[in-house]
Amino acid sequence: MYSKIKFLGHPIHPMLVAFPIAFYTATFVGYVLYAWLADPMWFRIGLVANVAAVICALVTAVPGFLDWLIGIPSHSRAKNTGLIHLLLNVTALVLFAVAAFMLWGQWNSATPDVGPAIVITLVGVLATVAAGYFGYTLIQNHHVGVELTPEQQRYEPADTTVTGGSAMRRA
């Protein structure tokens, strides 16, 4: 309903979110497997996934931010939910960028030190899970990115959280 950044009528941000999520998970798993098995292949897989995660998250963030900025009406509950979603995703992105920066120079190291990166990426994965909850809430409860049929719109409860006393359709 409120997605402004679309491709062939479909919101782009939800199409892209699977990529950073998958790479965030692969990063964490790669680092944990390296710490457990001491096989440098897992460290390298984790680091490549880490860099891919940061790149994909940056690409995914652009349409997500624009949808939040220009697509969701101000002063709506959806705007606040979207802000929490945005902040959690930026937190995850920063954490994974820090982990990649910390480990970048250890590509050829015989024994890379992934201990701090495991903790950082675990917190990043948890932030991503929390962001996913708020993203789900945007779609399921606030219908952001969902085009309702005219009949559904008639039965959609009004969102009275807008200042100025006027009610509007749920954002």
Order of alpha helices (4+ residues) and beta strands (2+ residues): beta-beta-alpha-alpha-alpha-alpha-alpha-alpha-beta-beta
